[in-house]
């Protein structure tokens, strides 16, 4: 397997619930190395830009408001087959459909408040990571 990188974001409700340490533990316990991480907050404009791919969808406005509602943790992770393995670890978007032992099954409140974001491709991982981190911030 090739070592590569993926991007994740611990979302506002999971941070507010005090779950970020437990989520990070699950990530590292599953063989991912954190190469960049920051605790930050998105403005509405930044959230809108980050989720622009969903601009035409009916939930876009609510998504932007939600993602700007509180602090998040952004991170770039490294590991073998990182994108797919991380998507397997986080589980289905709807926590009621997520497999036992996944991050969303354990920490998500709902399909809309699903605790974490995970990149869906190597290309998007690079784009999303660059949205939050400069090259000098990645180790």
MOBELCOR-V749688 format. One record per backbone hydrogen bond with DSSP energy under -0.5 kcal/mol. NH is the residue of the N-H (numbers start at 1). CO is the residue of the C=O. E is the energy in kcal/mol with one decimal. If there is no record, write none. Layout:
# MOBELCOR-V749688
NH;CO;E, NH;CO;E
This chain:
# MOBELCOR-V749688
4;79;-2.7, 6;77;-2.3, 8;75;-2.8, 9;117;-1.4, 10;73;-3.0, 11;9;-0.6, 11;115;-2.8, 14;11;-0.7, 15;11;-2.1, 16;12;-2.8, 17;13;-1.7, 18;15;-1.6, 19;14;-2.5, 23;19;-2.5, 24;20;-2.6, 25;21;-2.3, 26;22;-2.1, 27;23;-2.3, 28;24;-2.6, 29;25;-3.0, 30;26;-1.0, 30;27;-0.6, 31;28;-1.7, 32;27;-1.5, 33;78;-2.7, 35;33;-0.6, 35;76;-2.7, 36;76;-1.1, 38;74;-2.4, 40;38;-0.6, 40;72;-2.4, 42;67;-0.6, 47;43;-2.7, 48;44;-2.5, 49;45;-2.2, 50;46;-2.9, 51;47;-2.3, 52;49;-1.4, 54;51;-2.3, 55;52;-2.1, 57;54;-2.3, 60;57;-1.5, 63;59;-2.6, 64;60;-2.6, 65;61;-2.3, 66;62;-2.6, 67;63;-2.7, 68;64;-1.4, 69;66;-1.5, 72;40;-3.4, 73;10;-1.7, 74;38;-2.6, 74;72;-0.5, 75;8;-2.7, 76;36;-2.3, 77;6;-2.9, 77;75;-0.5, 78;33;-2.5, 79;4;-2.4, 81;2;-2.8, 82;79;-1.2, 85;81;-2.6, 86;82;-2.5, 87;83;-2.2, 88;84;-2.3, 89;85;-1.8, 90;86;-2.4, 91;87;-1.9, 95;93;-0.7, 97;94;-2.1, 98;94;-0.7, 102;99;-1.6, 103;89;-2.3, 104;90;-2.3, 106;102;-1.8, 107;103;-3.0, 108;104;-1.7, 109;113;-2.5, 110;113;-1.8, 114;112;-0.8, 116;114;-2.2, 117;9;-2.4, 119;7;-1.9, 125;121;-2.3, 126;122;-1.9, 127;123;-2.0, 128;124;-3.3, 129;125;-2.4, 130;126;-2.0, 131;127;-1.2, 132;128;-1.0, 132;129;-0.7, 133;129;-2.5, 137;134;-1.5, 138;135;-1.3, 139;35;-3.3, 139;137;-0.5
